[in-house]
Amino acid sequence: MQSVSPTHSEARPNQRKTPGKAALASFLGSTLEYYDFFIYGTAAALVFPHIFFPAADPAIGLISAFATFGVAYVARPIGGLVMGHYGDRLGRKKILLLTLGIMGLSSLTIGFLPGYEQVGIWAPILLVAGRLAQGFSAGAESAGASTLTLEHSPEGRRGFFTSFVMTGYAAGMVLATLVFIPVAAMPQEAMMAWGWRIPFWLSIVVLAIAYWVRTHLDETPVFEEAQQKNQVAPMPVKEVLKFQGPDVLRVVGMSIMSVMQTIFTVFGLAYATSTAGFDRASILTVNAVAIGLSMIAMPLAARLSDRIGRRPMLLTAAIGCSVTIFLYFLALSSGNLALVFLAAFLNMTVLYSGFNGIWPSFFAEQFAAPVRYTGMALGNQLGLVLAGFAPMIAGMLLTPGVTGWVPVAIFGTVCMLIAAVSAFFSRETFRTPIAELGAPYLQGTARRRENLGEQQTASRVP
């Protein structure tokens, strides 16, 4: 296999880059992904303990529901590995259409599942199966969307355009919350009987719109040229681990910062409504506004990273979030909704956006084109496993009393420090031409080609 030459042209005249259309397609796909993930997380905090895990101790039911939230994150690395392989082999667009369908249909199916009272143990089993399908799809979605958008983006603006992958995260969360607010305000009996199903059924609308946009999107010039020049890696996972294994590990470490997101949106919701005494609609509204405002903050942070670099933004976000998570739980303990919103604004809108708006471009930029989808998906999704189980871990760390949240905040801080160290030791890439990204892979395959040429020459010498 030939290596990618750092000097080859990334786009021929007949290969048109469409950054705006790619950003829109990624935005809509991520909106669906995170809409589905957030309605599941919200239902896990408010509904599923009663529907699928009836138990004498409510805490056991809550931890069980959070465990099903986490199993999707076990499936995510598998989905990233499988779909990343085919995304690097067959193209970004084809795989992203497939992942979109799996995500939408699995969420729709969850909305029709019977509860424990109807089918007994089969209820949580079917729920876990649906959640695993969601995770498998999501494991490929974010890496594929980031890769596709990055490869359509112009030099000097890769961060900005690729940030719309996670702007879709904010849109999905807001959409999920807006749908769940009237559901949460329903009478308890109606919400438990059928109301919770409505948000899952509505995912079909987002699926239809996102699927239509993606069918009208071109494959990336980078991948098309790799095909034309026979530069597609035959075994991307083998190649990326051989030449860029340390980069995969650094992406794993940086991805652990997503623990902040799941602690805030899933565990924080459960803590606020069950322990701190807030009503469901108020906290859902605070979350929707705080994360909704990040739809503005993330592109701004990414645009700034196009000017000053990705690493300073990530380090600031990690250190800042490790402090403001304490402020957030202090605010919840105070019972003051205005303070809760202020802390949520600082933690999620301002600081976490400095990570969330930048990682789609930064992680993708760590890898060369032939292994970009696989490398990013593998590293990112392995790191997200901890984020998936963070609400369950937080539930087990929570202790009685007004300061019982302190171990949870310490856990979040440790994760932020791991992410900060990983970002510090990663290559800065904001000024690196796209053809030169993934230097270890480019250099390694060049050396392999030279050695092969020398061996062939030697074998011809009489």
C-alpha positions in Angstrom: 0.0 0.0 0.0 1.3 3.4 -0.8 1.5 6.1 1.8 -0.1 9.5 1.6 2.4 12.0 0.3 2.4 15.2 2.3 2.8 17.2 -0.8 0.0 15.8 -2.9 -3.0 18.0 -3.8 -6.0 17.5 -1.5 -8.6 18.5 -4.1 -8.6 18.2 -7.8 -10.5 20.8 -9.8 -13.5 18.3 -10.3 -13.5 17.6 -6.5 -15.4 20.4 -4.9 -15.3 21.2 -1.2 -18.6 22.1 0.2 -17.9 23.2 3.8 -21.3 24.7 4.4 -23.3 21.7 3.2 -21.0 19.3 5.1 -21.4 21.4 8.3 -25.2 21.3 7.9 -25.2 17.5 7.3 -23.0 17.0 10.4 -25.1 19.4 12.5 -28.3 17.5 11.7 -26.8 14.1 12.2 -25.4 15.1 15.6 -28.7 16.7 16.5 -30.4 13.3 15.9 -27.6 11.4 17.8 -27.7 13.7 20.8 -31.5 14.1 20.8 -31.8 10.4 21.1 -29.0 10.2 23.7 -30.5 13.0 25.8 -34.1 11.7 25.8 -32.7 8.4 27.0 -30.6 10.1 29.7 -33.6 12.2 30.8 -35.8 9.1 30.8 -33.2 7.2 32.7 -33.2 9.8 35.4 -36.9 10.4 35.7 -38.9 7.4 34.3 -36.9 4.2 33.6 -36.3 3.3 37.3 -40.1 2.9 37.7 -40.9 1.4 34.3 -38.1 -1.1 33.7 -36.4 -1.6 37.1 -39.0 -1.7 39.8 -37.3 -2.3 43.2 -38.0 -1.7 46.9 -35.1 0.7 47.1 -35.4 3.6 44.6 -31.7 4.1 44.6 -31.2 0.6 43.2 -33.6 1.3 40.4 -31.9 4.6 39.6 -28.4 3.0 39.5 -29.8 0.2 37.3 -31.3 2.8 34.9 -28.0 4.7 34.8 -26.2 1.4 34.0 -28.3 0.9 30.9 -27.3 4.5 30.0 -23.7 3.4 30.3 -23.9 0.2 28.2 -24.3 2.3 25.1 -20.8 3.6 25.8 -19.5 0.0 25.8 -21.0 -0.5 22.3 -19.6 2.8 21.1 -16.0 1.7 20.6 -17.2 -1.4 18.8 -19.3 0.8 16.5 -16.4 3.2 16.0 -14.0 0.4 15.2 -16.3 -1.4 12.8 -17.8 1.6 11.0 -14.5 3.4 11.1 -12.9 0.6 9.2 -15.5 0.8 6.5 -15.5 4.6 6.6 -11.8 4.6 5.7 -12.3 1.8 3.2 -15.6 2.7 1.5 -16.1 6.4 2.2 -17.4 8.7 4.8 -20.8 9.4 3.3 -22.0 5.8 2.9 -21.2 4.9 6.5 -22.8 8.1 7.9 -26.0 7.3 6.1 -26.0 3.8 7.7 -25.3 5.0 11.2 -28.0 7.6 10.9 -30.6 4.9 10.1 -29.5 2.7 13.0 -29.7 5.5 15.5 -33.1 6.7 14.4 -34.8 3.3 14.2 -33.4 2.0 17.5 -34.7 5.1 19.3 -38.1 4.7 17.7 -38.2 1.1 18.8 -37.4 2.0 22.4 -40.5 4.1 22.4 -42.6 1.0 21.8 -41.1 -1.3 24.4 -43.3 -2.8 27.1 -42.5 -2.3 30.7 -41.5 -4.7 33.5 -45.1 -5.2 34.5 -46.0 -6.4 31.1 -43.1 -8.8 30.2 -41.0 -9.0 33.3 -37.2 -9.5 32.9 -37.6 -9.1 29.1 -38.3 -5.4 29.6 -34.8 -4.4 30.7 -33.3 -6.9 28.3 -35.0 -5.3 25.3 -34.1 -1.8 26.7 -30.5 -2.7 26.9 -30.6 -4.1 23.3 -32.0 -0.9 22.0 -29.5 1.1 23.9 -26.6 -1.0 22.5 -27.9 -0.3 19.0 -27.9 3.4 19.8 -24.3 3.2 21.1 -23.1 1.2 18.1 -24.4 3.9 15.8 -23.2 6.8 17.9 -19.7 5.3 18.1 -19.3 6.0 14.4 -21.4 9.1 14.0 -19.3 11.8 15.7 -16.0 10.6 14.3 -17.4 10.2 10.8 -19.2 13.6 10.8 -16.0 15.3 12.1 -13.8 13.6 9.5 -16.2 14.5 6.7 -16.6 18.1 7.7 -12.9 18.6 8.3 -12.0 17.2 4.9 -14.5 19.6 3.3 -13.3 22.6 5.2 -10.9 25.3 3.9 -7.5 25.8 5.5 -7.5 28.2 8.4 -11.2 27.5 9.2 -11.3 23.8 9.9 -12.1 24.4 13.6 -15.0 26.6 12.8 -16.8 24.4 10.3 -16.1 21.2 12.2 -17.5 22.7 15.4 -21.0 22.3 13.9 -20.7 18.6 14.7 -21.0 19.5 18.4 -23.3 22.4 17.8 -25.7 19.6 16.8 -25.1 18.2 20.3 -26.4 21.4 21.9 -29.4 21.5 19.4 -30.2 17.8 20.2 -30.1 18.4 23.9 -32.3 21.5 23.7 -34.7 19.8 21.4 -34.8 16.8 23.8 -35.3 19.0 26.8 -38.1 21.1 25.1 -39.9 17.9 24.2 -39.5 16.5 27.7 -40.6 19.6 29.6 -44.3 19.2 28.8 -43.9 15.4 29.3 -42.4 16.0 32.8 -45.2 18.4 33.6 -47.9 15.7 32.9 -49.7 14.0 35.7 -47.4 11.2 37.1 -49.7 8.4 36.0 -50.0 9.6 32.4 -46.3 10.3 32.1 -45.4 6.8 33.3 -48.1 5.1 31.2 -47.5 6.7 27.8 -46.1 10.2 28.0 -42.5 9.2 28.2 -42.8 7.4 24.8 -43.6 10.6 22.8 -40.0 12.0 22.7 -38.7 8.6 21.3 -41.4 8.5 18.6 -40.6 12.1 17.5 -37.0 11.1 16.6 -38.3 9.8 13.3 -38.8 13.5 12.2 -35.2 14.4 12.8 -34.1 11.2 11.1 -36.0 12.0 8.0 -34.6 15.5 7.7 -31.0 14.5 8.4 -31.1 11.6 6.0 -32.4 13.7 3.2 -29.6 16.3 3.6 -26.9 13.6 3.8 -28.0 11.9 0.6 -27.4 15.2 -1.2 -23.8 15.6 0.2 -20.7 14.8 -1.9 -18.0 12.4 -0.7 -14.9 14.3 0.6 -12.2 15.2 -2.0 -9.6 13.7 0.4 -11.1 10.3 0.3 -11.9 10.4 -3.4 -8.3 11.2 -4.2 -7.0 8.5 -1.9 -9.2 6.0 -3.9 -7.9 7.3 -7.2 -4.3 7.0 -6.1 -4.8 3.6 -4.4 -3.9 5.1 -1.0 -6.7 3.6 0.9 -5.4 1.6 3.9 -6.4 -2.1 3.7 -6.6 -2.6 7.5 -7.0 0.9 9.0 -7.0 -0.2 12.6 -3.8 -2.2 12.2 -2.2 0.8 10.4 -3.3 3.4 13.0 -2.2 1.3 15.9 1.2 0.6 14.3 2.0 4.2 13.3 -0.2 6.3 15.6 -0.8 4.3 18.7 0.3 7.1 21.0 -2.1 9.5 19.3 -5.0 7.1 19.9 -4.1 7.0 23.6 -3.9 10.8 23.8 -7.3 11.1 22.2 -8.6 8.5 24.8 -7.3 10.7 27.6 -8.8 13.9 26.2 -12.2 12.2 25.6 -12.5 11.5 29.3 -13.4 15.2 29.6 -16.9 14.2 28.4 -17.4 12.9 31.9 -18.3 16.5 32.7 -21.2 16.4 30.2 -22.8 13.2 31.5 -22.4 14.2 35.2 -24.0 17.6 34.5 -26.9 16.4 32.2 -27.8 13.0 33.6 -26.6 12.7 37.2 -27.0 16.4 37.9 -30.6 16.2 36.8 -31.3 13.2 39.1 -29.5 14.8 42.0 -31.4 18.1 41.6 -34.8 16.5 41.4 -34.4 13.8 44.0 -32.0 15.2 46.6 -31.8 19.0 46.1 -35.6 19.3 45.9 -36.0 21.2 42.5 -38.9 20.4 40.3 -38.2 18.6 37.0 -39.4 21.4 34.7 -37.1 24.0 36.3 -33.9 22.0 36.1 -34.7 20.9 32.6 -35.2 24.5 31.6 -31.9 25.5 33.2 -30.1 22.8 31.3 -31.8 23.6 28.0 -30.9 27.3 28.3 -27.3 26.7 29.5 -26.5 24.2 26.8 -28.6 26.0 24.2 -26.4 29.1 24.6 -23.4 26.9 23.9 -24.7 26.7 20.3 -23.3 30.2 20.1 -20.2 29.6 22.3 -18.9 26.6 20.5 -18.4 28.1 17.0 -16.9 31.2 18.6 -14.5 29.0 20.6 -13.6 27.0 17.5 -13.0 30.2 15.5 -10.7 31.4 18.2 -8.8 28.1 18.1 -8.3 28.7 14.4 -6.3 31.8 15.4 -4.5 30.9 18.7 -4.5 27.0 18.6 -6.5 24.1 19.9 -4.4 23.2 22.9 -4.8 26.5 24.9 -8.5 26.3 24.5 -8.7 22.6 25.7 -6.4 23.3 28.7 -8.5 26.3 29.8 -11.7 24.3 29.4 -10.4 21.3 31.5 -9.0 23.4 34.3 -12.0 25.7 34.4 -14.6 22.9 34.5 -12.7 21.2 37.3 -13.4 24.3 39.4 -17.0 25.2 38.3 -18.3 21.6 38.9 -17.9 22.4 42.6 -19.8 25.7 42.1 -22.6 23.9 40.3 -23.3 21.4 43.1 -22.9 24.1 45.7 -25.6 26.1 43.9 -27.9 23.0 43.8 -27.4 22.5 47.5 -28.3 26.2 48.1 -31.8 25.7 46.6 -31.4 29.0 44.6 -32.4 28.5 41.0 -30.7 31.7 39.9 -27.4 30.5 41.3 -27.9 27.1 39.7 -28.3 28.8 36.3 -25.2 31.0 36.8 -23.0 28.0 37.7 -24.5 26.0 34.8 -23.7 28.9 32.5 -20.1 29.1 33.6 -19.6 25.3 33.5 -21.4 24.3 30.4 -21.9 27.4 28.2 -18.6 29.1 28.7 -16.0 26.6 29.7 -17.2 23.2 28.4 -17.8 24.8 25.0 -14.0 25.4 24.9 -13.7 21.6 24.7 -16.9 20.6 22.9 -16.5 23.0 20.0 -12.9 22.1 19.4 -12.4 18.4 19.9 -14.1 17.4 16.5 -11.4 19.2 14.6 -8.5 18.5 17.0 -9.1 14.8 17.3 -9.5 14.4 13.5 -6.4 16.5 12.9 -4.2 14.0 14.9 -4.6 11.4 12.1 -3.6 11.0 8.5 -6.4 10.7 5.9 -6.2 6.9 5.3 -6.7 6.1 9.0 -8.5 9.3 10.2 -12.0 7.9 10.7 -10.7 4.8 12.4 -8.2 6.5 14.6 -10.5 9.2 15.8 -13.4 6.8 16.4 -11.3 4.3 18.3 -9.6 6.9 20.6 -12.7 9.0 21.2 -15.1 6.2 21.9 -12.7 4.3 24.2 -12.5 7.5 26.3 -16.2 7.9 26.3 -16.8 4.6 28.0 -15.9 6.2 31.3 -18.3 9.1 30.5 -21.1 6.7 29.9 -20.8 5.1 33.3 -20.0 8.4 35.1 -23.7 8.9 36.2 -23.7 5.4 37.7 -20.3 6.0 39.4 -21.5 9.3 40.7 -24.6 7.6 42.1 -22.4 5.2 44.0 -20.1 8.0 45.2 -22.9 10.1 46.5 -23.1 10.1 50.3 -25.9 11.4 52.6 -26.0 15.0 53.7 -25.7 18.4 52.0 -22.1 17.8 51.1 -22.7 14.3 49.8 -21.9 15.5 46.3 -18.2 16.3 47.1 -16.9 12.9 46.1 -18.7 13.3 42.8 -17.1 16.6 42.1 -13.7 15.2 43.0 -14.2 12.4 40.6 -15.1 14.9 37.8 -11.9 17.0 38.7 -9.7 13.9 38.4 -11.1 13.2 34.9 -10.5 16.9 33.9 -6.9 16.6 34.9 -6.4 13.5 32.9 -7.8 15.3 29.9 -5.6 18.3 30.5 -2.4 16.2 30.6 -3.4 14.4 27.4 -4.1 17.7 25.6 -0.8 19.2 26.8 1.2 16.3 25.2 -0.8 16.3 21.9 0.5 17.9 18.7 -0.8 21.4 17.9 -2.4 21.2 14.5 -4.4 24.4 13.8 -1.8 25.7 11.3 -0.8 22.3 9.8 -2.0 21.8 6.2 -4.5 19.0 5.9 -2.2 17.0 3.6 0.5 17.0 6.4 -1.8 15.9 9.3 -0.9 12.6 11.0 2.9 13.0 10.6 3.8 9.7 12.3 1.7 7.8 9.8 3.1 9.7 6.9 6.7 9.2 8.0 6.2 5.6 8.9 4.6 4.6 5.6 7.3 6.6 3.7 10.0 4.6 5.5 8.2 1.4 4.8 8.0 2.2 1.1 11.7 3.1 1.0 12.6 -0.2 2.7 10.4 -2.1 0.3 12.1 -0.3 -2.7 15.5 -1.2 -1.3 14.6 -4.8 -0.9 13.2 -5.0 -4.4 16.4 -3.4 -5.8 18.6 -5.8 -3.8 16.6 -8.8 -5.1 17.3 -7.8 -8.7 21.1 -7.5 -8.2 22.8 -10.7 -9.6 
